[in-house]
Amino acid sequence: MNENVRLLREEVRSELENNILPFWMDKMTDNENGGFYGRIDGNDRLHPDAPKGAILNARILWTFSAAYRLLKKTEYLATATRAKRYLLDFFYDRQFGGIYWELDAEGKPSDAKKQIYAIGFAVYGLSEYARATGDEEALEYAVKLFEAIEKYSFDPVHNGYVEALTRDWQPIQDMRLSDKDENEKKTMNTHLHILEPYANLYRVWKDERLERQLRNLIEVFVTKILDARTGHLNLFFEEDWSNKYHIVSYGHDIEASWLIHEAALVLGDKKLLERIVPVIVKIAEAADEGLNPDGSMIYENFADRGHVDRELHWWVQAENVVGHVNLYQHFGDEEALRKALGCWKFIKERIVDKEHGEWHWSRYADGTVNRKDDKAGFWKCPYHNGRMCMEIVERFS
């Protein structure tokens, strides 16, 4: 093993076990109302009355399930089981199926809409729990949620998946995932996070329809979402896949490069892989336009508005490392390894919070720490950074 890779593996395993996972077990477990608290702000203050988001809970479930599968520590299984129980007992909609978007601090639904992105993450977490433990209930509900996505969100006319619906699966006016997004019926982000759980579910449930839809998702990325000219992924689409925006998300580009590759690897189809490899390399190369000399990766380029957002988000850095490690591992790209190591150095020095634990949300372009956004919350979860660490540990075991 390359000495730099060996050292990287040791460091990220330590980061996972001694910083990231303990933060979530020690500071975010809600022993009063169950599950996990909804928020710790950027100044490390706990907000015990904050609402609880489906994405946060599902990502905790995935992270600790994967950590248990990889490292076999009983405390990781206990946390994963807590997340599984809370997801099924409180977030799952017994009347209409699917997952509530948000609960209040006591576990009552406060926003019952069906955001397909969140349901995808529930599939991701439950399938990983089943993968780690063999648990039949987790697999049963992962399949139920897969069926709900296919029944209500899949567009048989234009292909792809609709963003959001009401609690009882009717059309909804505001489909946005967050207030930062455009209000369009289809997005790259949601398709990426349906691809990801479908690939994971296929690991434990070799269903023909699931296989067909997973292949179709790869096709959607290649033929609908990818800008073949630039190598970037377009972000927002109308129902018929027309795109009127020119926004580049460098972190999503590099993340998609390895997740599309992973999906093709899970399917195990050599012809598909031969077709996909040049595509994923092209996407990764396009993402590199967002690299800084210190190894970090900037956030977004609003090309049609003449604005570049140079903020350095925690999740973009994590995906930057994994995407380049993937190129090194599978294609022997030494320059990609150099980029991954450079970004890891930046993360260690500038993103990891050595005083309070976990990672800062971001550094602003001027180098200062962003304390406006949360340390833990609706969108700030242990998934991107935890997964980065586990991908490296597992790939080079």
N, C-alpha and C positions, 0 to 999 in steps of 0.2 A: 504494500500500500504506500502511495505517495506520502511522504512525511508531513507535508502541509495538510493533506486530507486527514491523516491520523490525528493531528493536533486539532483541526477543525472539529472533528467528530467528538473528541474529548471535551472541548470547550462548550459545544452546543448541548451535549448531554448534561454537563454541569449546570449550564444556564437553565435547562428544562427542569432538572430535579431540585435545584437549590434556589431558584428564583421564581420562575413562571408558575409552576404548579403549586408550590406552597402559598403563593400570594392568593390564589383563588380558593384554596382549601381553608386557609386561615382567616382571610379578610372578607370573603364574599358569601360564606355559608350563612344562610338565614335560619337560625335556630328557633326563632319566634313564630314566623309565618310559614316556614317550609321553603324548600328550594334554595334559591340564591338571591341575594340583594340585587336591586336593579341598578345601583349606581355608586361609584366612588368618583368624585370629581377630579379635575386636574391638579388640585391642591391637596389631594389625598384625604378628603373629607368624605366619610360615609353618609349616604342619604338613604336611611332605612325605609322611608316612605315612598321612594321612587317607584314608578311602575316597572313591571318585569316584562321584558321583550322575549318573544319566541325565538328570535335569532340568537340572543345571548344564551338562553337555556339549551337550545339545540347544539350550539357550538361547544358549550361546556361538556355536554353529553358526548359529542364526538371526540373532543380532546382527551378526556379522561378514559374513555373506552380504548382509544388508540394507545394511550400511555400504558394502560394495564396490559393490553395485548403484547406490547413491545417489551415492557420492563417487569411485568408480573408483580407489582407491588399492591398489597391488599388495600391500602388507603386510596389508591387510584380507582380500584374497583368500587369501593364504597361511595366515592364521589360520583362516579359514572352512574351507579345504581340510583343514587339520590336524584340525579338529573333525569334519568329515564322515568322514574316514578312520578316526578313532578310534571314532566312533559305529558305523560299519559293521563294522569289524574286531574290536571288543571288546564293544560293547554289544548288537549284534544277535545274537539266539539262532538259530544255524544249524539246530538240531534242531527246535525247536517254533515258530519265528517270534516276532515281537515283540521287545521291548527289555528287557534285564535292568534291574532297579531300581537295583542298586548293584554296583560292582566294588571290589576292594581296590586299594591304591595301585599294585600291579604289573599290574592289569588283569584279574585273575581274578574271576569272579562270586562275590560274597559274599551277595547276596540276589537270587534269580532270579525273584521273583514278577513278575506282569504287572500293573502299575498303569496303568490306561488313561490317566490324566493324563499320565504320562511318555511313553507311546507317542504321544499327541497332540502333545506338544512335539517329538518326533522327526519327525513328519509336517510340523510347522511349519518346523523348521530345514531339512529336506531339500527341501521345496517351495520355500523361499526361495533355497536354493543353486541349484536348477534354474532358478528365475526370474532369478537374477542372472547365471548362466553358461551356461544351456542344457544343463547336464550331464544326460545320459540316465540314468546310474547313480543319481544322487540322485532323479530322478523315479521310476525303477523301484522303488526301495525305499520312497519315500513312498507309492506306490500299494499296495505289498505290506502296509504297515502300516495303511493305510486299510482294506484288505480284512480284515485280522486284527481290527481294531476292530469292523467290521460283522459278522463271522462269530461272534465270541466274546462281545462285550460288548453288542451291541444287543439290546434286549428287545422281541420282536415282539408280546408279549401286552399289556404295559402302556406300551410306548414308552420311549424314553430308553436310557441306557447304564449298565451295571453298573460299579461302581468298580474292582474288582480281581479277579484270579484267580491260581491257582497258575502255576508255570512252564509246565505242560502244559494250561493253560486250564480247570482244574477249579475248583469253588467253593472259596473261601478264607474262613476264619473271621474274621480281622482284616482289614477292608477299608480301614482308615483311611489317609488320605494322610499324616498326621502325627499325633503324639500330642496335638495341639491340637484335632483333629477328632473328631466323633462317628462311631461305627462303624455307618454306614448304607449301604445298597446303592447309593443314588444321591445325588449332590450337585450343587449349583449350580456349584461350582468346576470340577469335571471337565467338566460340560457346556459351560461357557464356553470351556474350553480344548480342546474338540473342535470347537466352532463356529469358533473362531479359525483352527486349521490347515485345516479343511475349506474355509473361505473362501479361504485362501491357496493351497491345492492347486487349487481351481477356477480360479484365475487362469492356471494353466499346464496344466491337464488338464480339458478341458470334457466331462466324463463325465456321462451322464444320471443314473446312480444317485447319484453324488456330489451333483449338483444337487438331486435329490429329498431326499437326507438332510440337506443344508444347509438347504433350505426347512423340513424337518421340525424341525430344531433350533431355528430361529427360532420355529416354532409351539410347541415345548415350552417355550421361555422365556415366551411370552405366556400360554399356557394352563395350565402346570403349575408353573412356578417363580416367576413374578411374583405378588406379593400385590396384587391389583387395588385393594384398599382403601387401602393405605398407599403403594404405588409402590415398595416395597422388594422385594428378591429373597429368598425363603426359601432356606435353605442346605442342609438335610439332609432326606432323604426315605426312607421305606420303599419297598419294591419297587413298590407300587401308587400311589406318589406321596403317601401320607398324610404329613403333616408335624406333628411334635409339639414342635417347637422354635420359639422366638421370639428369634432372634438377628439383628441387623442388622450387615452388614459394609459400611460406607460406601465403602471403596475398591473393593470388588467391584461395588457399585451403579454408581459413576461409570465404572468400567472397562467394565462390561457395556453401559452406555448407548451408548458409541461403537463397541464391537465388534459389537453387534447391528445397529447402523446400517451399519457397514462391510460386514457379510455381505449385507445387503439391497442395498447399492450394488453389490457385486460381482456379484450375481445380475442386476442391471439391470432389475428388474421394477417398473414405475411404480405399479401397483396395490398391490403389496406395500409399497413405500415409503410410499405414502399411508396405509396402515394402521399401519405401524411407527413413523412419525415421532412421533405423539402419545404412543406408549408409551415411546420412548427419552427424550423430553423429561420425561415423568412420572418415570421412573427417576432421571434426573439431578437433578430438583428434589427428590426424596426424599433423594438422597445429600447434598444441601446441608444437611440437618439436622446433618451431622457437621462443618460448617465452623466454624473459630474466627475471631475478628475479625482475626487476622494473616494469614489466607488459608490456613493449614494445615488439614488434615482429620484428625480423630481416627479411631481404628481400628474399634472395635466397640461395640455396645450389646446387652448381654445382658438384654433387656427382661423375660424371665421369671424372671431371678435378681436383678433390681434392681441391676445393676452396669453401669457404663459404663467401657470401657477407653479412656483418653484418650492413650495412647501415640501418637506421631507417626512412623509407619513410612515408610521411604524410598519404598517402592513405592506406597503410598497417595497420597503427594504427587505422584509422577510421573503416576499415572493421573488424579488430580484436575486437573492441568494439561491433559492431552490431552482429557479429557472436556469441559471447558469451552471449549477451543479449538475442538472439534468443533461445539459449539452456536453459537459465533461465526461460524465459517467457513460453515456450511450454512444458518443461520437468521438471521444478522445480529444475534445477541444480544450487545449491547455490555456488558451487566452480566456475562455469562459471561466475556467477555474480561477484564474487571476482576478477576474471581475468579481466572482463570488467571494473570494477571500478579502478583497478590498472593501466590499460592502459589509462583510461581517466585522471588519475592523472598525468601520464607521458606526455600526450598531453598538458594538461594545463600548466605544468611547463617547457616543453622542445620544443614543436612543435608550439604552438600558438605564433604569433608575436605580442607581447603586444605594441610594439612601432609603427609599420607601418600598422598593421592589417593583416587579413587572417592568413594562416599558412605557416611556412617555408616548403620548399620541403622535407627536411630531416635533421637529425643529422648523422654525420659520426660516425663510431664505437668508435672514440676517444672522442666523445661528442661535437665536434665543429659543428656549424651551416653550412650547405651546402648552400653557396651563388652562386655556379657555375650554378645551375639549377634555373629555373624561379620561381617567385612568382605567376605569372599568365601567361598562354601561351598555346601552342598547346596541351599539356597534363595536364597542371595544371589548374584545373577547380573547380568550387564550388560544384561539384557533390558528391565526396566521403565524404568530411567532412560535407557538407550541408545535405546529405542524412542520415548520421549517426545521426545528431541532430534530423532530422524530424522523423526517425524511432523510436527513443526513445520517443519523444513527443507523437507520434500517438499511439504507442503500449501501453503506460501507461496513456492514457487520461481517 
